[in-house]
Amino acid sequence: MNNTEFKKYPIYSFSIKVKDGINFSLQEQWIENRNMFKHELSKEELDNEIKKCIEGILARKKWTIIDESKTSLGKYIEMSAKEAGLKVIDQKIGDVCYDSWVIEWFSHKTIDEGQDDKYFLDSFEEFVSRKEDEIAKSRENPTYCLMGAEDRWRWSGMIYPENWNKSQGFDKIQRDAPPPCRCKYCKEQGVVRINH
């Protein structure tokens, strides 16, 4: 790997505190969403982003609650956020930080400004190595989870069949394509991802 300085972008965390209306055991719960942007956001843009996060949470088709009255360990019940009577009771926007990649669920993404695959792979290697060092220094209280990105063999992209939609099933997606992911969904969002 070379000593290239990789571009860093503003990352904001949007935290939403929710409570269900079903009176099972789900207490108040914070849900955090982090997102990367090409530029720092204005107050109006930040307010719009947290509004989109709230709308996304309340529109969830699957929301898991635990009914502890059913067994000693509780019974997981899936229902929509609407059926669960989910209510937003608080929200906050964290301070902006800058980095080259932002975590998602078992993947990381960054802004695609036309760089080649080698740039993104080198950039992600630098990012993962830096985070591994940070985690090693804070073993007692790690502040970051790589979600498997530390295992380089997991890095992959995805290829969707032409005209694919969710109703066709997720088993049709090729999940072991070479990284980084430049599928049509990444392209629509102006990002590349590395799944792991």
DAMO-V498134 format. One record per pair of residues at least 24 apart in sequence whose ideal C-beta (glycine too) atoms are under 6 Angstrom apart, sorted by the first residue. I is the first residue (numbers start at 1). J is the second residue. If there is no record, write none. Layout:
<<I & J> <I & J>>
//
This chain:
<<1 & 122> <1 & 125> <6 & 100> <6 & 123> <6 & 126> <8 & 98> <8 & 99> <8 & 100> <9 & 36> <9 & 111> <10 & 37> <10 & 40> <10 & 96> <10 & 98> <11 & 36> <11 & 97> <11 & 99> <11 & 102> <12 & 96> <13 & 94> <14 & 50> <14 & 53> <14 & 93> <15 & 92> <16 & 53> <16 & 54> <16 & 57> <16 & 88> <16 & 91> <17 & 89> <17 & 90> <18 & 86> <18 & 88> <19 & 87> <19 & 89> <20 & 65> <20 & 84> <20 & 85> <20 & 86> <21 & 85> <22 & 84> <22 & 85> <24 & 65> <24 & 67> <25 & 66> <25 & 68> <26 & 65> <34 & 102> <36 & 102> <38 & 111> <46 & 93> <50 & 91> <50 & 93> <54 & 88> <100 & 127> <101 & 127> <106 & 147> <107 & 193> <107 & 195> <108 & 194> <109 & 191> <109 & 193> <112 & 190> <112 & 191> <112 & 192> <120 & 180> <120 & 192> <124 & 194> <148 & 196> <149 & 196> <154 & 196> <155 & 179> <155 & 194> <155 & 196> <156 & 195> <157 & 181> <158 & 183>>
//
